[in-house]
């Protein structure tokens, strides 16, 4: 779920809490808080825990959140790896077609 990471950072700073303190208050890992503040995304359970810890509504955490990007292969793999994957898949496909043709010829 996309949330406004500035609201998280601001609420935490207003209270003088460290990331570890917030993690403890939410019963999540420090890494979860770091990821939430850096990426502006969290699971619904984490968002609910954050809202409860700050005593605000869940809806308040999503105000002004950056639009969520759709996941694409380009977000996960560099273009060179996408190209390599395409070549490998094409080669495997062509190899299976060639193998089938040879099998048909040999079984005649």
Secondary structure in CASP SS format (residue, H / E / C, confidence):
PFRMAT SS
TARGET T0000
AUTHOR 0000-0000-0000
METHOD secondary structure of the structure
MODEL  1
X C 1.00
X E 1.00
X C 1.00
X C 1.00
X H 1.00
X H 1.00
X H 1.00
X H 1.00
X H 1.00
X H 1.00
X H 1.00
X H 1.00
X H 1.00
X H 1.00
X H 1.00
X C 1.00
X C 1.00
X C 1.00
X H 1.00
X H 1.00
X H 1.00
X H 1.00
X H 1.00
X H 1.00
X H 1.00
X H 1.00
X C 1.00
X C 1.00
X C 1.00
X H 1.00
X H 1.00
X H 1.00
X H 1.00
X H 1.00
X H 1.00
X H 1.00
X H 1.00
X H 1.00
X H 1.00
X C 1.00
X E 1.00
X C 1.00
X C 1.00
X H 1.00
X H 1.00
X H 1.00
X H 1.00
X H 1.00
X H 1.00
X H 1.00
X H 1.00
X H 1.00
X H 1.00
X H 1.00
X C 1.00
X C 1.00
X C 1.00
X H 1.00
X H 1.00
X H 1.00
X H 1.00
X H 1.00
X C 1.00
X C 1.00
X C 1.00
X C 1.00
X C 1.00
X C 1.00
X C 1.00
X C 1.00
X C 1.00
X C 1.00
X H 1.00
X H 1.00
X H 1.00
X H 1.00
X C 1.00
X C 1.00
X H 1.00
X H 1.00
X H 1.00
X H 1.00
X H 1.00
X H 1.00
X H 1.00
X H 1.00
X H 1.00
X H 1.00
X H 1.00
X H 1.00
X H 1.00
X H 1.00
X H 1.00
X H 1.00
X H 1.00
X H 1.00
X H 1.00
X H 1.00
X H 1.00
X H 1.00
X H 1.00
X H 1.00
X H 1.00
X H 1.00
X H 1.00
X H 1.00
X C 1.00
X C 1.00
END
